[in-house]
Amino acid sequence: MPLVSVIIPVYNGEKTIVETIFSVLNQSF
């Protein structure tokens, strides 16, 4: 569920979003 992984960092901070996006792209669901 990549959506959940993206939503969580959005709450923490925008800077974390960038790191999460790269992590999701690396996993490539």
PDBQT receptor file of N, H, CA, C and O in Angstrom, charges set to zero:
ATOM      1  N   MET A   1       0.838  -1.207   0.000  1.00  0.00    +0.000 N 
ATOM      2  CA  MET A   1       0.000   0.000   0.000  1.00  0.00    +0.000 C 
ATOM      3  C   MET A   1       0.870   1.252   0.000  1.00  0.00    +0.000 C 
ATOM      4  O   MET A   1       1.081   1.850   1.055  1.00  0.00    +0.000 OA
ATOM      5  N   PRO A   2       1.376   1.659  -1.159  1.00  0.00    +0.000 N 
ATOM      6  CA  PRO A   2       2.272   2.819  -1.266  1.00  0.00    +0.000 C 
ATOM      7  C   PRO A   2       1.589   4.102  -0.854  1.00  0.00    +0.000 C 
ATOM      8  O   PRO A   2       2.245   5.018  -0.360  1.00  0.00    +0.000 OA
ATOM      9  N   LEU A   3       0.261   4.189  -1.050  1.00  0.00    +0.000 N 
ATOM     10  H   LEU A   3      -0.272   3.444  -1.452  1.00  0.00    +0.000 HD
ATOM     11  CA  LEU A   3      -0.466   5.417  -0.715  1.00  0.00    +0.000 C 
ATOM     12  C   LEU A   3      -0.296   5.752   0.758  1.00  0.00    +0.000 C 
ATOM     13  O   LEU A   3      -0.076   6.912   1.108  1.00  0.00    +0.000 OA
ATOM     14  N   VAL A   4      -0.395   4.754   1.623  1.00  0.00    +0.000 N 
ATOM     15  H   VAL A   4      -0.573   3.812   1.339  1.00  0.00    +0.000 HD
ATOM     16  CA  VAL A   4      -0.248   4.975   3.063  1.00  0.00    +0.000 C 
ATOM     17  C   VAL A   4       1.143   5.502   3.366  1.00  0.00    +0.000 C 
ATOM     18  O   VAL A   4       1.305   6.401   4.191  1.00  0.00    +0.000 OA
ATOM     19  N   SER A   5       2.154   4.940   2.695  1.00  0.00    +0.000 N 
ATOM     20  H   SER A   5       2.022   4.210   2.025  1.00  0.00    +0.000 HD
ATOM     21  CA  SER A   5       3.537   5.356   2.927  1.00  0.00    +0.000 C 
ATOM     22  C   SER A   5       3.740   6.800   2.509  1.00  0.00    +0.000 C 
ATOM     23  O   SER A   5       4.587   7.499   3.065  1.00  0.00    +0.000 OA
ATOM     24  N   VAL A   6       2.957   7.255   1.520  1.00  0.00    +0.000 N 
ATOM     25  H   VAL A   6       2.269   6.687   1.068  1.00  0.00    +0.000 HD
ATOM     26  CA  VAL A   6       3.094   8.631   1.044  1.00  0.00    +0.000 C 
ATOM     27  C   VAL A   6       2.340   9.594   1.950  1.00  0.00    +0.000 C 
ATOM     28  O   VAL A   6       2.802  10.707   2.202  1.00  0.00    +0.000 OA
ATOM     29  N   ILE A   7       1.185   9.166   2.438  1.00  0.00    +0.000 N 
ATOM     30  H   ILE A   7       0.810   8.262   2.233  1.00  0.00    +0.000 HD
ATOM     31  CA  ILE A   7       0.349  10.037   3.281  1.00  0.00    +0.000 C 
ATOM     32  C   ILE A   7       1.016  10.317   4.623  1.00  0.00    +0.000 C 
ATOM     33  O   ILE A   7       0.953  11.445   5.112  1.00  0.00    +0.000 OA
ATOM     34  N   ILE A   8       1.646   9.327   5.221  1.00  0.00    +0.000 N 
ATOM     35  H   ILE A   8       1.696   8.411   4.824  1.00  0.00    +0.000 HD
ATOM     36  CA  ILE A   8       2.270   9.485   6.541  1.00  0.00    +0.000 C 
ATOM     37  C   ILE A   8       3.303  10.616   6.546  1.00  0.00    +0.000 C 
ATOM     38  O   ILE A   8       3.221  11.497   7.401  1.00  0.00    +0.000 OA
ATOM     39  N   PRO A   9       4.279  10.623   5.618  1.00  0.00    +0.000 N 
ATOM     40  CA  PRO A   9       5.287  11.681   5.607  1.00  0.00    +0.000 C 
ATOM     41  C   PRO A   9       4.693  13.053   5.322  1.00  0.00    +0.000 C 
ATOM     42  O   PRO A   9       5.246  14.061   5.763  1.00  0.00    +0.000 OA
ATOM     43  N   VAL A  10       3.591  13.115   4.603  1.00  0.00    +0.000 N 
ATOM     44  H   VAL A  10       3.142  12.297   4.245  1.00  0.00    +0.000 HD
ATOM     45  CA  VAL A  10       2.952  14.404   4.315  1.00  0.00    +0.000 C 
ATOM     46  C   VAL A  10       2.560  15.078   5.621  1.00  0.00    +0.000 C 
ATOM     47  O   VAL A  10       2.669  16.298   5.746  1.00  0.00    +0.000 OA
ATOM     48  N   TYR A  11       2.110  14.304   6.586  1.00  0.00    +0.000 N 
ATOM     49  H   TYR A  11       2.022  13.314   6.485  1.00  0.00    +0.000 HD
ATOM     50  CA  TYR A  11       1.729  14.839   7.890  1.00  0.00    +0.000 C 
ATOM     51  C   TYR A  11       2.955  15.328   8.650  1.00  0.00    +0.000 C 
ATOM     52  O   TYR A  11       2.902  16.336   9.355  1.00  0.00    +0.000 OA
ATOM     53  N   ASN A  12       4.068  14.596   8.498  1.00  0.00    +0.000 N 
ATOM     54  H   ASN A  12       4.111  13.777   7.926  1.00  0.00    +0.000 HD
ATOM     55  CA  ASN A  12       5.297  14.942   9.222  1.00  0.00    +0.000 C 
ATOM     56  C   ASN A  12       5.940  16.187   8.643  1.00  0.00    +0.000 C 
ATOM     57  O   ASN A  12       6.333  17.081   9.392  1.00  0.00    +0.000 OA
ATOM     58  N   GLY A  13       6.055  16.263   7.325  1.00  0.00    +0.000 N 
ATOM     59  H   GLY A  13       5.736  15.536   6.717  1.00  0.00    +0.000 HD
ATOM     60  CA  GLY A  13       6.685  17.435   6.716  1.00  0.00    +0.000 C 
ATOM     61  C   GLY A  13       6.883  17.248   5.230  1.00  0.00    +0.000 C 
ATOM     62  O   GLY A  13       6.987  16.121   4.744  1.00  0.00    +0.000 OA
ATOM     63  N   GLU A  14       6.934  18.361   4.504  1.00  0.00    +0.000 N 
ATOM     64  H   GLU A  14       6.850  19.276   4.898  1.00  0.00    +0.000 HD
ATOM     65  CA  GLU A  14       7.074  18.269   3.049  1.00  0.00    +0.000 C 
ATOM     66  C   GLU A  14       8.428  17.697   2.657  1.00  0.00    +0.000 C 
ATOM     67  O   GLU A  14       8.536  16.999   1.649  1.00  0.00    +0.000 OA
ATOM     68  N   LYS A  15       9.461  17.985   3.442  1.00  0.00    +0.000 N 
ATOM     69  H   LYS A  15       9.373  18.552   4.261  1.00  0.00    +0.000 HD
ATOM     70  CA  LYS A  15      10.808  17.501   3.109  1.00  0.00    +0.000 C 
ATOM     71  C   LYS A  15      10.842  15.974   3.075  1.00  0.00    +0.000 C 
ATOM     72  O   LYS A  15      11.568  15.376   2.281  1.00  0.00    +0.000 OA
ATOM     73  N   THR A  16      10.044  15.354   3.948  1.00  0.00    +0.000 N 
ATOM     74  H   THR A  16       9.455  15.840   4.592  1.00  0.00    +0.000 HD
ATOM     75  CA  THR A  16      10.021  13.894   4.004  1.00  0.00    +0.000 C 
ATOM     76  C   THR A  16       9.339  13.309   2.776  1.00  0.00    +0.000 C 
ATOM     77  O   THR A  16       9.620  12.176   2.387  1.00  0.00    +0.000 OA
ATOM     78  N   ILE A  17       8.441  14.083   2.162  1.00  0.00    +0.000 N 
ATOM     79  H   ILE A  17       8.213  15.004   2.478  1.00  0.00    +0.000 HD
ATOM     80  CA  ILE A  17       7.719  13.592   0.981  1.00  0.00    +0.000 C 
ATOM     81  C   ILE A  17       8.696  13.220  -0.120  1.00  0.00    +0.000 C 
ATOM     82  O   ILE A  17       8.550  12.180  -0.762  1.00  0.00    +0.000 OA
ATOM     83  N   VAL A  18       9.696  14.070  -0.339  1.00  0.00    +0.000 N 
ATOM     84  H   VAL A  18       9.815  14.915   0.182  1.00  0.00    +0.000 HD
ATOM     85  CA  VAL A  18      10.672  13.817  -1.405  1.00  0.00    +0.000 C 
ATOM     86  C   VAL A  18      11.372  12.488  -1.166  1.00  0.00    +0.000 C 
ATOM     87  O   VAL A  18      11.539  11.694  -2.092  1.00  0.00    +0.000 OA
ATOM     88  N   GLU A  19      11.779  12.247   0.072  1.00  0.00    +0.000 N 
ATOM     89  H   GLU A  19      11.643  12.893   0.824  1.00  0.00    +0.000 HD
ATOM     90  CA  GLU A  19      12.477  10.996   0.387  1.00  0.00    +0.000 C 
ATOM     91  C   GLU A  19      11.546   9.800   0.182  1.00  0.00    +0.000 C 
ATOM     92  O   GLU A  19      11.969   8.749  -0.300  1.00  0.00    +0.000 OA
ATOM     93  N   THR A  20      10.288   9.971   0.549  1.00  0.00    +0.000 N 
ATOM     94  H   THR A  20       9.945  10.825   0.940  1.00  0.00    +0.000 HD
ATOM     95  CA  THR A  20       9.322   8.877   0.394  1.00  0.00    +0.000 C 
ATOM     96  C   THR A  20       9.089   8.559  -1.073  1.00  0.00    +0.000 C 
ATOM     97  O   THR A  20       9.018   7.391  -1.456  1.00  0.00    +0.000 OA
ATOM     98  N   ILE A  21       8.967   9.607  -1.905  1.00  0.00    +0.000 N 
ATOM     99  H   ILE A  21       9.024  10.556  -1.594  1.00  0.00    +0.000 HD
ATOM    100  CA  ILE A  21       8.746   9.404  -3.346  1.00  0.00    +0.000 C 
ATOM    101  C   ILE A  21       9.888   8.589  -3.938  1.00  0.00    +0.000 C 
ATOM    102  O   ILE A  21       9.663   7.649  -4.699  1.00  0.00    +0.000 OA
ATOM    103  N   PHE A  22      11.122   8.960  -3.580  1.00  0.00    +0.000 N 
ATOM    104  H   PHE A  22      11.305   9.725  -2.961  1.00  0.00    +0.000 HD
ATOM    105  CA  PHE A  22      12.275   8.220  -4.099  1.00  0.00    +0.000 C 
ATOM    106  C   PHE A  22      12.227   6.771  -3.621  1.00  0.00    +0.000 C 
ATOM    107  O   PHE A  22      12.557   5.858  -4.378  1.00  0.00    +0.000 OA
ATOM    108  N   SER A  23      11.820   6.555  -2.378  1.00  0.00    +0.000 N 
ATOM    109  H   SER A  23      11.552   7.297  -1.763  1.00  0.00    +0.000 HD
ATOM    110  CA  SER A  23      11.744   5.192  -1.842  1.00  0.00    +0.000 C 
ATOM    111  C   SER A  23      10.705   4.378  -2.602  1.00  0.00    +0.000 C 
ATOM    112  O   SER A  23      10.934   3.209  -2.913  1.00  0.00    +0.000 OA
ATOM    113  N   VAL A  24       9.560   4.994  -2.901  1.00  0.00    +0.000 N 
ATOM    114  H   VAL A  24       9.374   5.943  -2.647  1.00  0.00    +0.000 HD
ATOM    115  CA  VAL A  24       8.497   4.294  -3.637  1.00  0.00    +0.000 C 
ATOM    116  C   VAL A  24       8.959   3.982  -5.048  1.00  0.00    +0.000 C 
ATOM    117  O   VAL A  24       8.700   2.895  -5.565  1.00  0.00    +0.000 OA
ATOM    118  N   LEU A  25       9.648   4.939  -5.678  1.00  0.00    +0.000 N 
ATOM    119  H   LEU A  25       9.859   5.822  -5.258  1.00  0.00    +0.000 HD
ATOM    120  CA  LEU A  25      10.128   4.723  -7.045  1.00  0.00    +0.000 C 
ATOM    121  C   LEU A  25      11.143   3.585  -7.067  1.00  0.00    +0.000 C 
ATOM    122  O   LEU A  25      11.162   2.787  -8.004  1.00  0.00    +0.000 OA
ATOM    123  N   ASN A  26      11.984   3.508  -6.040  1.00  0.00    +0.000 N 
ATOM    124  H   ASN A  26      11.968   4.157  -5.279  1.00  0.00    +0.000 HD
ATOM    125  CA  ASN A  26      12.997   2.450  -5.979  1.00  0.00    +0.000 C 
ATOM    126  C   ASN A  26      12.332   1.080  -5.827  1.00  0.00    +0.000 C 
ATOM    127  O   ASN A  26      12.792   0.093  -6.402  1.00  0.00    +0.000 OA
ATOM    128  N   GLN A  27      11.249   1.027  -5.050  1.00  0.00    +0.000 N 
ATOM    129  H   GLN A  27      10.876   1.828  -4.583  1.00  0.00    +0.000 HD
ATOM    130  CA  GLN A  27      10.555  -0.244  -4.847  1.00  0.00    +0.000 C 
ATOM    131  C   GLN A  27       9.806  -0.636  -6.110  1.00  0.00    +0.000 C 
ATOM    132  O   GLN A  27       9.734  -1.816  -6.453  1.00  0.00    +0.000 OA
ATOM    133  N   SER A  28       9.240   0.366  -6.813  1.00  0.00    +0.000 N 
ATOM    134  H   SER A  28       9.298   1.325  -6.534  1.00  0.00    +0.000 HD
ATOM    135  CA  SER A  28       8.519   0.118  -8.071  1.00  0.00    +0.000 C 
ATOM    136  C   SER A  28       7.436  -0.947  -7.904  1.00  0.00    +0.000 C 
ATOM    137  O   SER A  28       7.601  -2.078  -8.361  1.00  0.00    +0.000 OA
ATOM    138  N   PHE A  29       6.339  -0.592  -7.258  1.00  0.00    +0.000 N 
ATOM    139  H   PHE A  29       6.205   0.326  -6.887  1.00  0.00    +0.000 HD
ATOM    140  CA  PHE A  29       5.223  -1.521  -7.112  1.00  0.00    +0.000 C 
ATOM    141  C   PHE A  29       4.605  -1.704  -8.456  1.00  0.00    +0.000 C 
ATOM    142  O   PHE A  29       3.635  -2.450  -8.593  1.00  0.00    +0.000 OA
TER     143      PHE A  29
